[in-house]
Amino acid sequence: MLLSKLKNWLSVSSVTATLFAMFIASAGANAQETMDLKSLYNLGPALSKVYQVPEGAVSLGAYAEVYYINYASKDSRDLANAYRMVPIIGYNYSDKIIANAELEIEHGMASGTSAPGNTKDRGGYIAIEFLYLDFLMNKNFNLRAGSLLLPVGLINETHEPPTFHGVRRPDVEGEIIPTTWYDVGAGFHGSSGRFD
């Protein structure tokens, strides 16, 4: 049993280490990059990076959330949790076709057991949070298809840590409106006048 747990941990750790190494290498390769990251198409800044790289370029990015809770009550145990690490990869095929994907690793592990610091008593997991193709027709009308973030709630599409106030995502978006809520589908987006 111990060998099985070790094998599972090593495979998840290998994936995480490989992803981490990719991002470190990318950071070194892109040290001269002077891109001013901004939100585009109602996505967070890290998710919007692929729209700002040249044609034929790969876009690598990531964000993570780590927190520590120091309870005032002596009856509660303090918590520290590497809540999530989210690598993002995109590809700019042309000025009309963009591919974007986000992989989410939660609670520092993938298992069926509860992870330390996991307040919802669920095990960690790895999931493809979204994976889509964007067909950019013009400013007013664009098509998107794949596994998409639903445009529901205040932070579902812009849920990166710098885009919400506080340490953790708001309770409304975590308990009432799912964050992150995604599903397979297709849709359109654009802007015209005061509408976006």
N, C-alpha and C positions, 0 to 999 in steps of 0.2 A: 504494500500500500504506500509506504514511504517512497519507494522507487518510482511508483506511478505519479505521485504528487510532484516529486522532483523533476521527472520527465516533462510533465505539463508546465511547471514553472520555467524550466529551461527553454521550452519551445516558445512560450510567450515572451520570456526575457530576450531570446534571440531575435524575435520579430521586433520588439521594442528597441533593442540595441541597434539593429540594422536601420530602422527608421531614424533613430537618433543620429547615427553616423551619417546618413544621407543628408540630414538637415544641417549638421555641423559642416560637412563638406560643401554643401550649397552656400552656407553663410560665408565660408572662406572664399568661394568662387565669386560670390556676389558682393564682396566687401566694397567694391567701387560703386555699387548701385546707389543711386541718389533718388530713387522713386519715392514720391510722397504718397503713401497709402491713403486712400480715401474710399468711402462707401459708394458703390455703384450698383444700380439695379436693385436697390433695397437690400443688399447683402452687406455683411460686416466687412471691415477693411481687409482682413486676411483673406476672406473669400473673394473679394473683388480684385485681388492682385493680378489674376490671370488676364483680366480685361485691360491691364496696363502694361503688359509685356509685349515685345515685338512679335510679329508673325513668325511661326515656327519655333517659338520659345516655350520651354517648360517653366512653369511657375511652381515653386515650392514654398510652403509656409507652414506655420503651426501656431497653436496657442495651447496654454495649459492652465489648470486651476489647482492650486495647492492651498489648503487652509488649515488653521489651527483654532480650535475653540477652547477657551479657558473659562469653564463654568464657575460662577461665583459660589454656587452651592457646593458644599463639601460632599453631598450625597451623589453628585454626578461626576463621572469620570471625564477628564479632558480628552479631546479628540484632535488628532492630526490626520489629514487625509490627502493623498495625491489624487484628487477627485477625478480629474480627466486630463488626458493629453490627446490633442487632436492634430494629426498631420493633414495637410491639405496639398493636393497636387492638381495642377491644371495644365492644359495645353492650348495654345493659341494656334489653331490650324490656319486661320486666315482672318481677315477683318470681318468676316461674316459667320465663322463657325468657331465656337469655343467649347472645350470640354473642361469640366470641373468636378472634383471629387473630394470627399472628406471622410476620413476614417476616425472613429472615436474609440478610445481605450479608456474605460472607466474603472475607478477604484484600484488602479495599479495592477490589475490582474484579470484573468478570465477563468472563472470557475463557477461551480454551482453552489458554493458556500458564501456566507456573508464575509465581506471584507472589513478589516479594522477601519473604523471611522465612517462606515457606510450607515448612515442614520435611517435609511429605509429598509435595512435588513435584507438587501438583495446582493447577490454575488456580483463581481465585476464582469465586464463583458467587452468584447470588441465588435463593432458594427460599422457597416458602411452607412454613414448618416445620409449622404446624398451622393449621387453620381448622375450627371446630366449633360446633355448637349444643348447649347444655346445657339439659335440661328438668328443672327442680328440682321434684320431687314432694313429698318430705319429707326429714327428716334421715337416714332409714334407706335410702332408695332413690331414686336420680336416674338419668336416662338421658343419655348423651352420644353424638353421632354426627357424623361428618365425617372430616377428616384429623386423627388423634389422636396424642399422645405415648403410647407403650406404657408401662404400669406395670412396667417391668423394670429391675433394677439399683438402685443407691442414689441416683443423681442424674439419671436420664433425665427425670423430670418436674420436678425442682427443680434445673436446671442453670444458674441465673443465678450470676454471679460471686460474690456475697456468700454463696451457700449451699454452696460447697465450699472446702476449705482448699488453699492454694497458688495459684500464678499460673495454671497451666493445669489443665484437667480431668484427673482421675486416669487413668493409662495403662490400667487395667483397663476403665474405662468408654469409653475411646477406641479401644482395640484389640481387646478381647474382646467386650464388650457395646457395641453401637453407641450413641453419644451424639452426636447426638440421633437416637433411633430413633422413626420415625413411620410411620404407614400409614393408609389409609382403612378405617374400620370403625365399630363401635358398641359400646358397653359401658355398664355401670352402675357407680355409686359411691355410697357413703353411709357411715354409721357407726352402730353399735349397741353400747352398753356399751363394752367395751375394744377392740372391733374398729373399724378405720377403713379 
